[in-house]
Amino acid sequence: MPGAARAMQDKLKHDGPHCHAPVHPAAPVPTPVPHPCGEHIISKGAGTVKVNGKMFARATDTSIPCDAEKGGCPPAGPGMIAKGSMTVMVESMPAGRKDDIAAFASCVGPIPMPTAKVSSGSGDVIVGG
């Protein structure tokens, strides 16, 4: 079973390289190159439930915005844990776990990579189904 996801410690990692240069107007010349898979720390979580002293991250909790520090791409919005545990609820939301699916809705092009995963989790608190 995967480890519990913690806000302000665990991260969302894009599934592949991407670049979110604006499509309209056209991307600047030369066109920015995709930056490598970034990891963005989960910044929101449950206010009343802690895991290893950190807020428990749940479905719909978000990361810091994608800052695109590499490759010259402009910044984009935050990622969001899209799916959590089907059987464990934290403050009425599915519990977030390592390897749960996340989404970066504003990562749209010209080289999009809107999908991500929770890349780490607690080593001693596990969450089922």
Residue pairs with C-beta under 8 A, 6 or more apart in sequence:
1 97
1 126
1 127
1 128
2 97
2 98
2 99
2 100
2 121
2 126
2 127
3 97
3 98
3 120
3 121
3 122
3 123
3 124
3 125
3 126
3 127
4 51
4 56
4 57
4 95
4 96
4 97
4 121
4 122
4 125
4 126
4 127
5 42
5 51
5 56
5 57
5 81
5 95
5 96
5 97
5 98
5 100
5 118
5 120
5 121
5 122
6 42
6 45
6 51
6 52
6 54
6 55
6 56
6 57
6 121
6 122
7 42
7 43
7 44
7 45
7 46
7 54
7 55
7 56
7 57
7 61
8 41
8 42
8 43
8 45
8 54
8 55
9 41
9 42
9 52
9 54
9 120
10 41
10 42
10 57
10 98
10 118
10 119
10 120
10 121
11 39
11 40
11 41
11 42
11 63
11 118
11 119
11 120
12 39
12 40
12 42
12 63
12 79
12 81
12 102
12 104
12 116
12 117
12 118
12 119
13 37
13 38
13 39
13 40
13 116
13 117
13 119
14 37
14 38
14 104
14 107
14 113
14 115
14 116
15 37
15 113
15 115
15 116
15 117
16 37
16 113
17 34
17 35
17 36
17 37
17 111
17 113
18 34
18 35
18 37
18 107
18 111
18 112
18 113
19 32
19 33
19 34
19 35
19 68
19 71
19 73
19 110
19 111
20 66
20 68
20 73
20 74
20 75
20 76
20 106
20 107
20 108
20 109
20 111
20 112
21 27
21 28
21 31
21 32
21 73
21 74
21 109
21 110
21 111
22 74
23 108
23 109
23 110
27 110
31 110
32 71
32 72
32 73
33 71
33 72
34 71
34 73
34 111
35 68
35 69
35 70
35 71
35 73
36 70
37 113
38 66
38 67
38 68
38 69
38 70
39 119
40 63
40 64
40 65
40 66
40 67
40 78
40 79
41 63
41 64
42 57
42 61
42 62
42 63
42 81
42 96
42 118
43 62
43 63
43 64
43 78
44 55
44 57
44 61
44 62
45 54
45 55
45 56
45 57
45 58
45 61
45 96
46 55
46 56
46 57
46 58
46 90
46 91
46 93
47 55
47 91
48 91
49 55
49 56
49 90
49 91
50 56
51 122
51 125
52 122
52 124
52 125
56 90
56 95
56 96
57 81
57 96
57 118
58 81
58 84
58 90
58 91
58 93
58 94
58 95
58 96
59 81
59 82
59 83
59 84
59 93
59 94
59 95
59 96
59 100
60 80
60 81
60 93
61 80
61 81
61 93
61 96
62 78
62 79
62 80
62 81
63 78
63 79
63 80
63 102
64 78
65 75
65 76
65 77
65 78
66 75
66 76
66 77
66 78
66 79
66 104
66 106
66 107
67 75
68 74
68 75
68 76
76 104
76 106
76 107
77 104
77 105
77 106
78 104
79 102
79 103
79 104
79 116
80 102
80 103
80 104
80 105
81 96
81 100
81 101
81 102
81 118
82 100
82 101
82 102
82 103
83 94
83 100
83 101
84 93
84 94
84 95
84 96
84 97
84 100
85 94
85 95
85 96
85 97
85 127
85 128
85 129
86 94
86 129
87 128
87 129
88 94
88 95
88 127
88 128
88 129
89 95
95 127
96 118
97 118
97 121
97 127
98 118
98 119
98 120
98 121
99 117
99 118
99 121
100 117
100 118
101 115
101 116
101 117
102 115
102 116
102 117
102 118
103 114
103 115
103 116
104 113
104 114
104 115
104 116
105 114
107 113
107 114
108 114
